[in-house]
Amino acid sequence: MENIIDYSFDVDFNAAREAGLTWLPWIGIDYKQSSYKILVAAESHYANQKDAQERQIKLEDVSDDENYTRDVVNECPINRDWDNSMFSNLHRALLTTDAIDGCCLWKNIAFYNFIQRPMNYTADWQERPDGSEFAAGWRTFIDVVSIIHPATCIFIGVTASNYFNDAMSTLGVEFTKVEVVDFLNGAYLKKATVVIDGVETQIVFIRHTGKFFSWSLWHECLVNLLPDTMKYLKELIFDDPNQVAVDNDDISFPVSERNYTHGIPHWLSHKPIIACKYSELFDEEEEDAKYISVGRAQYNNNCASVKILRHSGIRWSRQSEEVPIHRTAYMMQMFLTAILHTQQNGKDAFQSSAHEEIIAPVDMDFLKNEFNASKKEIAEGLRAVHDLLHKIDINKI
């Protein structure tokens, strides 16, 4: 690793560690001389040991190891000691294939994790950073960028973008606000910029490159958004950039795996058909709202309804007469998502940013018939919503 990593920034990084940087970023040995300095920002490191005690030991070890990020890069995308879809799909999004010399790429780019705390990631506990951690992450980001001055930063994941504008205003950094460029593969492509010490860094947010990632769609978007950078990477890696290998992009969305909704109550009178975990929409685990479901209605199982499943801390609540106003838009999102799923003709090719999952595949035809039975009323309502959305200035809310 000593021959492919640049340690010359470490004195400055050590100063940044006093302000919240846990792990020293990976800086390729040729990064300083790169024509297009690229920083890749992932979200966090994870501990996934099944045994709780072993997992706690892992969390503590990772937190105490300032070189952990560097070891991960060296072991996974460079030496291929173990597999990680985040890295392999990142390679494909940038270069259309994972069949590359990892050393050739990674000695030219920089990498770090936005959240500087390891997360629990098990079948029963898929921990996510809270809002305060995403907000604080931008302070560390500015420290890193102030040291290595990348021309481009590619974020693996879009959640951090929700806290960018407020963070930059608070930190007094020159910036352009986050702009939505496109929506694809169930996520928003976004961009923004910061200017530090007179150097502009273009920031691009893409869908997390782990599960359900269609690299071919994101590759096309990156080529359109960062043409010079993407051309540089191809010329860097391939002898003939016009004749490169292309992997198969056989992305599928097994939404019935229930990675996000495994804890949803199935014994209540309301029977979920399609549901999402509420915190995937509204990043707050402490809210009483736990899931949003489109399913068989509590009042009549032969009818369909939208329901927010609430938990009081003691039991699942029946109180659903009133809905806090900030939840109504999320209910509408799930309603529209359910319609889209019934139009997919059984294909698992769609999943929204809510990470909704099909709880009862056997009831999908029932749900489709229910939508069809209310087709006139739904269409009239959606037309009205469509017209209103075009009149509302979201920035003034």
Secondary structure, DSSP 8 states (H G I E B T S, - for coil): -TTTB--TTHHHHHHHHTTT--S--EEBTTTTT-SS-EEEEE---EE--SSHHHHHHHHHHHHH-TTHHHHHHIIIIIT-SS--HHHHHHHHHHHS-S-S-HHHHHTS-EEEESS-S-EEBSSS-B----HHHHHHHHHHHHHHHHHH--SEEEEESSGGGGGHHHHHHHHT-EEEEEEEEEEETTEEEEEEEEEETTEEEEEEEE--SSTT--HHHHHHHHHHHSHHHHHHHHHHH-SSTTS-----------GGG-SS-TT---SSSSEEEEEEEGGGTS--TTSSEEEEEEEE-SS-TTSEEEEEEEB-SSSB----S---HHHHHHHHHHHHHHHHHHTTTT------TT--EES-GGGHHHHHHHHHHTHHHHHHHHHHHHHHHHH--GGG-
